[in-house]
Amino acid sequence: MKIQHATLVANIYFLPLALLGLAAIPACSGDNSGSIRARTPISANGGPASCELVNSGPFGPAGTTALHTQAVVTGLVTPWEVSILPGGSDWLVTERPGRLRLIRQGSLAPTPVLTVSTVQSGEGGLLGMALDPQFASNSKLYVYYTAPVNDSYVNRVQQYTLSADHTTATAGPVILDNITWNTVHDGGRIKFGPDGMLYVSTGEGNDPTLPANPNSLNGKILRIASDGSIPADNPQPGNPWFIKGLRNAEAFDWLDAKTLIIADNGPTGEYNGEYGGDKVLVAQKGQDMGWPTIWHCETQAGLVAPILTWVDALPPGGALVYTGTSIPDWQGNLLIASTGAEQLHRVVLTGPTETPSVQAHEVYLQGETAPGLGRLRAVFQDQQGNLYVTTSNCDSRGSCPPAQDGIYRILPGS
């Protein structure tokens, strides 16, 4: 399935700009007027084809595609990830406080499928989820969550088996453990890649020394097999790290079978007084994404500079390379859900999948008034190509409405 996805992306991802109905976004170094602390680029070599720096303000040009949203289900608390089961009528959704919920034909089942003991504050909790590539025959799924250990917590990935009626889940083995936890920067997105391996994004646990350290699980995208074993072709034998140098990536997908695109959270003053700098990166096996050494559009040999970065804090919540059909002009584009900016970002790329640059960028669903939804956490599509987002207004950083959080379908037209 993912290999088909990669082929589709290769065929449609880099459409001519005129066909997409967007104006080109010029290269931007920007007049920052003191809004960012000046740092001299370390090297002029080794960066991407270009790097767009979006200055303070609305985080990007307003979108040109007319959209409206439709509630699928509400009554959730900080839904973090959604998996659609074979057949499409049953969905599973993780809630950060520790509940795995079942949505059946658009209705939220009152009893959780699973409840895990987890931290109830900060950015940890029950986060990412992924279905086994052989789910139709083995009913296995994987979740990333913050687990209590002695007087503290760790982040881990555990396997579960879903019952035949999808209403309960039985615990299986922990396949990845002892990822350093902190009240902030816990990562948590997990996805199976085109190669059938499980990719796990981890935060740096508020410790900027960990992302570049190959002996730490933090600040990375890790790659393991579904049984927790380490693939022999990882960058370092016996080590699960696949990409390093990340601060707190919660968003990634594939441009082709070997190339990932990642949206990483930038700093909030804890390192050299720097703020903002959330960024979009294109990465391959064994590369270092540069945190905390490079920031904004800086480059340094051996480190990967971003193709898009923001002065203010976005921050990215989830990302998808869209291959659906409900909004045809968006096929092959990168879509990023943002929490603080309360937006959905559309990024159109040009050039080879291994080294693309930004051709156009625009924002949608701004704020809490229609069609805005507030804080956005995940963006995903179903088997029919319909597009959805989840809200994160009840995560203590937003304004939790009476209907609580929800899942919303994004439809073309006003």
C-alpha positions in Angstrom: 0.0 0.0 0.0 2.7 2.5 0.9 4.8 1.5 -2.2 1.7 2.4 -4.3 1.5 5.7 -2.3 5.1 6.5 -3.0 4.6 5.8 -6.8 1.5 8.0 -6.8 3.5 10.8 -5.1 6.3 10.5 -7.6 3.7 10.9 -10.5 1.7 13.8 -9.1 3.6 15.6 -6.4 5.4 18.1 -8.5 2.7 19.6 -10.6 3.2 22.8 -12.6 2.3 25.8 -10.5 -0.2 27.1 -13.0 -2.2 23.9 -12.7 -2.4 24.4 -8.9 -3.9 27.8 -9.1 -1.3 29.3 -6.8 1.0 32.3 -7.0 4.7 31.6 -6.5 6.1 32.5 -3.1 9.4 34.3 -3.7 12.5 33.3 -1.8 12.5 35.2 1.5 15.3 36.1 3.7 13.0 38.7 5.3 13.2 42.0 7.0 12.9 40.7 10.5 13.2 44.1 12.3 14.8 42.5 15.3 12.1 39.8 15.6 14.7 37.1 15.6 18.2 37.1 17.2 20.8 37.5 14.5 23.0 34.5 13.9 25.6 34.3 11.2 25.2 31.4 8.9 28.0 28.9 9.6 28.4 27.8 6.0 27.0 28.6 2.6 27.3 25.0 1.4 25.4 21.8 2.1 21.9 23.3 2.3 18.7 22.5 0.3 17.9 24.1 -3.0 16.3 26.9 -1.1 15.0 27.8 2.3 11.9 29.9 2.8 11.7 32.0 6.0 8.2 33.1 6.9 8.3 36.3 8.9 6.1 37.3 11.9 2.4 37.6 11.1 -0.2 35.2 9.7 2.3 32.4 9.2 1.7 32.4 5.4 -0.6 33.7 2.7 -4.3 33.0 3.0 -5.5 30.0 1.1 -7.1 30.3 -2.3 -9.2 27.1 -2.2 -12.8 27.5 -0.8 -13.3 25.0 2.0 -15.9 24.2 4.6 -15.8 21.7 7.5 -18.2 19.0 8.7 -18.1 17.5 12.2 -17.7 13.7 12.1 -17.7 13.2 15.9 -17.2 15.5 19.0 -17.0 14.7 22.7 -13.3 13.8 22.6 -10.5 15.1 24.8 -7.3 15.9 23.0 -7.5 13.3 20.2 -4.0 12.6 19.0 -4.1 10.0 16.3 -6.8 8.3 14.2 -6.6 4.9 12.5 -9.3 3.7 10.1 -9.9 -0.1 10.3 -10.4 -2.2 7.2 -13.8 -1.7 5.7 -13.9 2.0 6.8 -16.8 2.0 9.2 -14.8 1.6 12.4 -12.2 4.1 13.5 -9.9 4.1 16.5 -8.7 7.3 18.1 -6.2 7.9 20.9 -7.1 10.5 23.6 -4.0 11.9 25.3 -5.4 11.4 28.8 -5.0 7.6 28.2 -8.1 6.3 26.4 -8.4 4.5 23.1 -11.8 5.2 21.7 -14.0 3.4 19.0 -16.0 5.4 16.5 -18.5 3.2 14.7 -20.3 4.5 11.7 -19.7 8.1 12.9 -20.8 7.5 16.5 -18.5 7.5 19.5 -18.8 4.4 21.6 -19.3 5.3 25.2 -16.8 2.7 26.6 -13.1 3.0 25.8 -11.5 0.1 23.9 -8.5 0.5 26.2 -7.4 2.7 29.0 -3.7 3.1 29.9 -2.3 4.6 33.1 -0.4 7.7 31.9 0.7 11.2 32.9 -2.1 13.7 33.1 -0.2 16.9 32.5 2.3 18.3 30.0 2.8 16.9 26.5 3.0 13.2 27.3 0.1 10.7 27.5 -1.4 8.3 25.0 -0.1 9.7 21.7 0.6 8.0 18.4 -1.0 4.8 17.0 -0.4 2.6 14.0 -2.0 -0.5 12.6 0.2 -3.4 11.7 0.6 -3.8 7.9 -1.0 -7.3 8.4 -3.8 -5.9 10.6 -6.5 -7.6 8.5 -5.1 -11.0 9.5 -3.4 -10.4 12.9 -5.5 -7.5 14.5 -2.3 -6.0 15.9 -1.9 -2.3 16.6 0.8 -0.2 18.3 0.6 2.8 20.5 3.1 5.3 21.9 2.4 6.4 25.4 3.9 7.8 28.6 4.1 5.0 31.2 4.6 5.3 34.9 7.8 3.7 36.1 8.7 4.0 39.8 8.4 7.7 40.8 8.6 9.0 37.2 7.6 8.2 33.6 9.1 6.9 30.4 7.8 7.0 26.8 7.3 3.6 25.1 5.7 1.7 22.2 3.6 -1.3 23.0 1.8 -3.8 20.9 -1.9 -4.6 21.4 -4.3 -7.1 19.8 -7.8 -5.8 19.0 -10.8 -8.0 19.6 -12.8 -9.3 16.7 -15.7 -6.9 17.5 -13.1 -4.0 17.9 -14.4 -3.1 21.4 -11.5 -4.3 23.5 -7.7 -4.7 23.2 -5.3 -7.1 24.8 -1.9 -6.0 25.9 1.1 -7.5 24.1 4.8 -6.9 24.4 6.5 -3.5 24.8 8.6 -3.3 21.7 10.5 0.0 22.4 11.0 1.3 25.9 12.9 3.9 28.1 12.5 6.9 25.8 13.3 9.8 28.1 10.1 11.6 29.1 9.6 15.3 30.1 6.6 17.5 30.6 7.5 18.9 27.2 9.0 17.5 23.9 7.8 13.9 23.9 7.4 13.4 20.2 5.0 10.5 19.7 4.0 10.0 16.1 4.4 6.4 14.8 3.9 5.2 11.3 4.7 2.1 9.2 6.8 3.0 6.2 6.9 1.8 2.6 9.4 -0.8 3.8 7.1 -2.3 6.4 9.2 -1.0 9.3 7.8 1.1 12.2 9.1 4.6 12.4 8.8 6.4 15.7 9.4 10.1 16.3 10.8 11.1 19.7 11.2 14.4 21.4 14.5 15.6 23.0 12.9 15.6 26.4 13.9 19.3 26.9 17.6 18.3 26.7 19.3 19.7 23.6 22.4 17.4 24.1 20.4 14.3 23.2 19.3 14.8 19.5 22.8 14.4 18.0 23.8 11.7 20.5 23.5 8.3 18.7 23.3 6.5 22.1 20.1 8.3 23.0 16.6 7.4 21.8 15.5 11.1 22.0 15.4 13.8 19.3 15.2 11.2 16.6 13.1 9.2 14.2 13.7 5.6 15.2 13.2 2.6 12.9 12.3 -0.8 14.2 10.6 -4.0 13.1 7.1 -4.8 14.4 8.6 -7.2 16.9 10.9 -4.5 18.3 14.0 -5.9 16.6 16.5 -3.5 14.9 16.7 -3.7 11.1 20.2 -4.7 9.9 20.2 -1.8 7.4 19.8 1.0 10.0 22.5 3.6 9.9 24.3 2.1 12.9 24.3 -1.7 13.6 22.2 -2.6 16.6 20.9 1.0 17.0 17.3 2.0 16.3 18.0 5.6 15.2 17.3 6.4 11.6 17.3 10.2 11.5 18.7 12.4 14.3 19.0 16.0 15.2 15.3 16.8 15.9 13.8 18.8 18.7 10.3 17.5 18.9 8.9 16.1 15.6 5.3 15.1 15.8 4.8 15.2 12.0 6.3 13.2 9.2 5.4 11.3 6.0 7.1 10.0 2.9 7.8 11.7 -0.5 9.1 8.5 -1.9 10.1 5.1 -0.6 13.4 6.5 0.8 12.7 10.1 1.4 10.8 11.5 4.5 9.4 15.0 5.0 9.3 16.1 8.6 7.8 19.1 10.4 9.8 19.8 13.6 9.0 22.1 16.5 11.4 25.0 17.1 12.7 26.4 20.4 10.7 28.4 23.0 13.5 30.3 24.6 15.2 27.4 26.4 18.3 27.4 24.2 20.2 30.6 23.6 17.0 32.6 24.1 15.8 31.5 20.6 12.1 31.4 19.8 10.2 30.0 16.8 12.0 28.3 14.0 9.5 25.5 13.5 10.7 23.9 10.2 10.0 21.5 7.4 12.8 19.2 6.5 13.5 16.6 3.8 15.5 13.7 5.2 16.9 10.3 4.3 18.6 7.5 6.2 21.4 8.5 8.5 21.0 12.3 8.2 21.3 14.9 11.0 18.6 17.6 11.0 20.8 20.0 12.9 19.1 20.7 16.2 20.4 22.6 18.1 23.4 23.6 16.0 21.6 25.4 13.1 18.4 27.5 13.3 16.1 29.1 10.7 17.9 28.9 7.3 21.4 28.5 8.6 23.5 25.7 7.0 26.5 23.7 8.1 28.2 20.8 6.3 26.9 17.5 7.5 23.6 19.0 8.7 20.3 19.3 6.9 18.8 22.8 6.6 15.1 23.2 6.3 13.2 24.0 3.1 10.6 26.1 5.1 10.8 27.7 8.5 8.8 30.2 10.5 9.9 33.1 12.8 7.0 32.6 15.2 6.1 29.3 16.8 3.6 27.4 14.7 4.0 24.5 16.1 3.3 21.5 13.8 1.0 18.9 15.2 0.8 16.3 12.4 1.5 16.1 8.6 0.3 14.2 5.6 1.4 14.0 2.0 -2.1 14.1 0.5 -3.0 11.5 -2.1 -6.8 11.8 -1.9 -9.3 12.9 -4.5 -11.8 15.0 -2.5 -9.7 18.1 -3.1 -8.0 17.2 -6.4 -5.8 20.3 -6.6 -4.1 19.3 -3.4 -3.0 15.9 -4.6 0.7 15.4 -3.7 0.9 18.4 -1.5 2.2 18.4 2.1 -0.5 19.3 4.6 0.5 20.4 8.2 -1.8 20.8 11.1 -0.7 23.4 13.6 -1.7 23.9 17.2 -0.6 27.4 18.3 -1.3 29.0 15.0 -4.6 27.2 14.7 -4.2 26.6 11.0 -3.9 24.0 8.3 -0.9 24.6 6.0 -0.6 23.6 2.4 2.9 23.3 1.0 3.5 22.7 -2.7 7.0 21.5 -3.7 9.0 21.5 -6.8 12.1 19.6 -8.0 13.3 16.1 -7.3 11.7 14.3 -4.3 15.2 13.9 -2.7 15.9 17.7 -2.8 12.7 19.7 -3.3 12.1 23.3 -2.6 9.0 25.2 -1.8 7.0 26.4 -4.8 4.0 27.7 -2.9 2.6 27.9 0.6 -0.7 28.9 2.0 -2.8 28.6 5.2 -6.4 27.5 5.9 -8.8 27.0 8.8 -7.5 30.0 10.7 -8.7 30.5 14.3 -11.9 29.4 16.1 -14.5 30.9 13.8 -15.9 29.0 10.8 -14.4 27.4 8.9 -11.6 27.6 11.6 -11.6 25.0 14.3 -9.0 26.2 16.7 -5.9 24.1 17.6 -5.3 21.3 15.1 -3.4 18.2 16.1 -3.7 15.5 13.4 -4.4 15.5 9.6 -5.3 12.2 7.9 -7.3 10.7 5.0 -9.6 7.7 4.6 -9.5 4.9 2.0 -11.8 7.0 -0.2 -9.4 10.0 -0.2 -11.5 12.2 2.1 -9.5 14.6 4.2 -9.8 15.1 8.0 -8.3 16.9 11.0 -8.6 16.5 14.7 -8.8 19.4 17.2 -6.7 19.9 20.3 -8.6 22.6 22.1 -9.0 20.7 25.4 -5.2 20.1 25.9 -5.0 22.9 28.6 -3.5 25.3 26.0 -6.7 26.0 24.1 -10.2 27.0 24.9 -12.2 23.8 25.4 -15.7 24.3 23.9 -18.9 22.6 25.4 -18.7 20.0 22.6 -15.1 19.3 23.5 -12.6 18.2 20.8 -13.6 16.5 17.6 -12.8 15.1 14.2 -13.8 17.2 11.2 -14.0 16.4 7.5 -12.6 19.1 5.2 -14.7 19.6 2.1 -14.2 21.8 -1.0 -16.5 24.7 -1.5 -17.9 27.4 0.8 
